[in-house]
Amino acid sequence: MKKCISVILLLCFICTAITGCAGNNDGSSKKDPGDKTNAVDLDLTVLSSTMVYAEVNNMMANPDDYMGKTMRINGLYFAQYYEPTELFYHYVVIEDATACCAQGLEFVWNGGHVYPDDYPEIKDKVEVIGVFESYDELGKTYYFLSVDEITILA
């Protein structure tokens, strides 16, 4: 009898654990129209580093699937100067779980922000929320997040 009760309790515990862990694992988050921080179509901050790396690779391979979607992403901030355009480009860089590979996602910070004065320090951990868009430059199409705010994470 004790063994039967123990098995039933164990099964109840397992069922509770499984349903407690079940949830939205597709990277999306529920939208609350009154809460701008949750108004995203794709929340990459809830995915493992390997999944984020894979998702960003997919974004670059299949950009039409993501155009116009609002997404949240975090990673390390980097900037790079490109001589042919004489401009600085800004990136959130995501490493995979083994830190052997990195994928950068360009972002454009809307407003009159001046680099380097208004931007984070290189390698600061940042979070951005932005809309996935594209632009053409020097005969090539580039994809980026159009963001209104950058948050420096501790």
Kinemage of the C-alpha trace (Angstrom):
@kinemage 1
@onewidth
@group {chain A} dominant
@subgroup {mainchain}
@vectorlist {calphas} color= white
{ca met a 1} P 0.000 0.000 0.000
{ca lys a 2} L 2.811 2.434 0.855
{ca lys a 3} L 4.449 1.618 -2.465
{ca cys a 4} L 1.194 2.320 -4.338
{ca ile a 5} L 0.770 5.712 -2.626
{ca ser a 6} L 4.405 6.568 -3.338
{ca val a 7} L 3.933 5.734 -7.032
{ca ile a 8} L 0.750 7.824 -7.211
{ca leu a 9} L 2.464 10.776 -5.504
{ca leu a 10} L 5.445 10.432 -7.830
{ca leu a 11} L 3.161 10.414 -10.886
{ca cys a 12} L 1.314 13.477 -9.580
{ca phe a 13} L 4.630 15.244 -9.034
{ca ile a 14} L 5.828 14.384 -12.551
{ca cys a 15} L 2.559 15.561 -14.114
{ca thr a 16} L 2.747 18.817 -12.177
{ca ala a 17} L 6.374 19.335 -13.164
{ca ile a 18} L 5.662 18.652 -16.831
{ca thr a 19} L 2.667 20.971 -17.024
{ca gly a 20} L 4.532 23.616 -15.036
{ca cys a 21} L 7.364 23.530 -17.559
{ca ala a 22} L 5.050 23.513 -20.538
{ca gly a 23} L 4.623 26.888 -22.009
{ca asn a 24} L 5.366 29.030 -24.968
{ca asn a 25} L 8.752 27.869 -26.190
{ca asp a 26} L 8.520 29.336 -29.681
{ca gly a 27} L 10.192 32.603 -28.711
{ca ser a 28} L 7.010 34.611 -28.921
{ca ser a 29} L 5.579 36.452 -25.983
{ca lys a 30} L 2.007 37.327 -25.143
{ca lys a 31} L 1.055 40.842 -26.062
{ca asp a 32} L -0.510 43.271 -23.646
{ca pro a 33} L -1.459 46.370 -25.643
{ca gly a 34} L -0.956 48.595 -22.607
{ca asp a 35} L 2.546 47.266 -21.901
{ca lys a 36} L 5.089 48.338 -24.514
{ca thr a 37} L 7.794 46.074 -23.038
{ca asn a 38} L 5.807 42.960 -23.981
{ca ala a 39} L 4.652 44.124 -27.409
{ca val a 40} L 6.954 41.817 -29.373
{ca asp a 41} L 6.297 39.173 -32.004
{ca leu a 42} L 9.518 37.291 -31.297
{ca asp a 43} L 11.290 37.371 -27.938
{ca leu a 44} L 14.761 35.949 -28.469
{ca thr a 45} L 15.723 36.635 -24.850
{ca val a 46} L 13.763 33.578 -23.679
{ca leu a 47} L 15.663 31.167 -25.928
{ca ser a 48} L 18.922 29.385 -25.190
{ca ser a 49} L 22.041 30.879 -26.768
{ca thr a 50} L 22.165 28.051 -29.310
{ca met a 51} L 18.530 28.615 -30.309
{ca val a 52} L 19.032 32.385 -30.591
{ca tyr a 53} L 22.076 31.811 -32.786
{ca ala a 54} L 20.044 29.453 -34.994
{ca glu a 55} L 17.080 31.874 -35.139
{ca val a 56} L 19.281 34.812 -36.178
{ca asn a 57} L 20.878 32.629 -38.864
{ca asn a 58} L 17.362 31.785 -40.060
{ca met a 59} L 16.479 35.496 -40.093
{ca met a 60} L 19.376 36.146 -42.460
{ca ala a 61} L 18.556 33.109 -44.635
{ca asn a 62} L 14.781 33.779 -44.778
{ca pro a 63} L 14.348 37.500 -44.074
{ca asp a 64} L 10.906 37.768 -45.673
{ca asp a 65} L 9.504 35.579 -42.880
{ca tyr a 66} L 10.528 38.226 -40.330
{ca met a 67} L 9.933 41.544 -42.140
{ca gly a 68} L 7.907 43.981 -40.046
{ca lys a 69} L 8.004 41.800 -36.926
{ca thr a 70} L 8.922 43.360 -33.606
{ca met a 71} L 11.536 41.421 -31.689
{ca arg a 72} L 13.515 41.600 -28.479
{ca ile a 73} L 17.132 40.487 -28.464
{ca asn a 74} L 20.104 40.797 -26.147
{ca gly a 75} L 23.804 40.254 -26.547
{ca leu a 76} L 27.046 42.183 -26.688
{ca tyr a 77} L 27.180 45.607 -28.306
{ca phe a 78} L 29.689 46.242 -31.078
{ca ala a 79} L 30.227 49.057 -33.552
{ca gln a 80} L 32.182 48.954 -36.786
{ca tyr a 81} L 33.324 51.708 -39.103
{ca tyr a 82} L 32.981 50.984 -42.822
{ca glu a 83} L 35.276 53.092 -44.998
{ca pro a 84} L 33.275 53.000 -48.295
{ca thr a 85} L 30.212 54.596 -46.651
{ca glu a 86} L 32.118 56.516 -43.961
{ca leu a 87} L 29.546 55.358 -41.414
{ca phe a 88} L 29.503 53.411 -38.166
{ca tyr a 89} L 27.283 50.332 -38.026
{ca his a 90} L 25.952 48.983 -34.740
{ca tyr a 91} L 25.361 45.351 -33.787
{ca val a 92} L 24.035 43.080 -31.080
{ca val a 93} L 26.288 40.017 -31.189
{ca ile a 94} L 25.012 36.646 -30.013
{ca glu a 95} L 27.327 33.714 -29.359
{ca asp a 96} L 26.267 30.085 -29.454
{ca ala a 97} L 26.473 27.916 -26.324
{ca thr a 98} L 30.100 26.931 -26.933
{ca ala a 99} L 31.101 30.534 -27.710
{ca cys a 100} L 32.838 29.295 -30.845
{ca cys a 101} L 30.541 31.088 -33.245
{ca ala a 102} L 28.922 34.487 -33.163
{ca gln a 103} L 26.132 36.049 -35.173
{ca gly a 104} L 25.613 39.790 -35.253
{ca leu a 105} L 22.352 41.550 -35.919
{ca glu a 106} L 22.644 45.141 -37.053
{ca phe a 107} L 20.413 47.737 -35.451
{ca val a 108} L 19.693 51.365 -36.230
{ca trp a 109} L 18.873 53.510 -33.213
{ca asn a 110} L 16.155 55.968 -34.219
{ca gly a 111} L 16.586 59.597 -33.200
{ca gly a 112} L 19.532 61.942 -33.179
{ca his a 113} L 21.966 59.690 -31.315
{ca val a 114} L 25.662 60.411 -31.839
{ca tyr a 115} L 28.333 57.728 -31.813
{ca pro a 116} L 30.224 57.199 -29.528
{ca asp a 117} L 28.757 59.695 -27.038
{ca asp a 118} L 25.222 58.274 -26.816
{ca tyr a 119} L 26.017 54.598 -27.369
{ca pro a 120} L 26.990 51.829 -24.948
{ca glu a 121} L 30.621 50.837 -24.521
{ca ile a 122} L 31.903 48.123 -26.848
{ca lys a 123} L 31.128 44.676 -25.358
{ca asp a 124} L 28.441 46.033 -23.003
{ca lys a 125} L 25.579 43.562 -22.678
{ca val a 126} L 22.527 45.237 -24.194
{ca glu a 127} L 18.904 44.561 -24.964
{ca val a 128} L 17.077 46.094 -27.900
{ca ile a 129} L 13.482 45.910 -29.078
{ca gly a 130} L 12.959 46.748 -32.694
{ca val a 131} L 11.239 46.084 -35.978
{ca phe a 132} L 13.001 43.883 -38.534
{ca glu a 133} L 13.540 45.899 -41.714
{ca ser a 134} L 15.892 46.172 -44.682
{ca tyr a 135} L 17.787 48.792 -46.643
{ca asp a 136} L 19.784 48.799 -49.861
{ca glu a 137} L 23.305 50.156 -49.878
{ca leu a 138} L 26.074 49.851 -52.455
{ca gly a 139} L 23.961 47.463 -54.509
{ca lys a 140} L 23.242 45.013 -51.685
{ca thr a 141} L 20.313 44.472 -49.310
{ca tyr a 142} L 21.016 44.555 -45.568
{ca tyr a 143} L 18.718 43.560 -42.701
{ca phe a 144} L 18.511 45.289 -39.349
{ca leu a 145} L 16.362 46.116 -36.345
{ca ser a 146} L 14.934 49.620 -36.213
{ca val a 147} L 15.019 50.398 -32.479
{ca asp a 148} L 13.825 53.250 -30.317
{ca glu a 149} L 15.628 52.297 -27.113
{ca ile a 150} L 18.737 50.451 -26.010
{ca thr a 151} L 18.946 49.034 -22.500
{ca ile a 152} L 22.342 48.300 -20.989
{ca leu a 153} L 22.085 45.139 -18.907
{ca ala a 154} L 24.074 44.561 -15.735
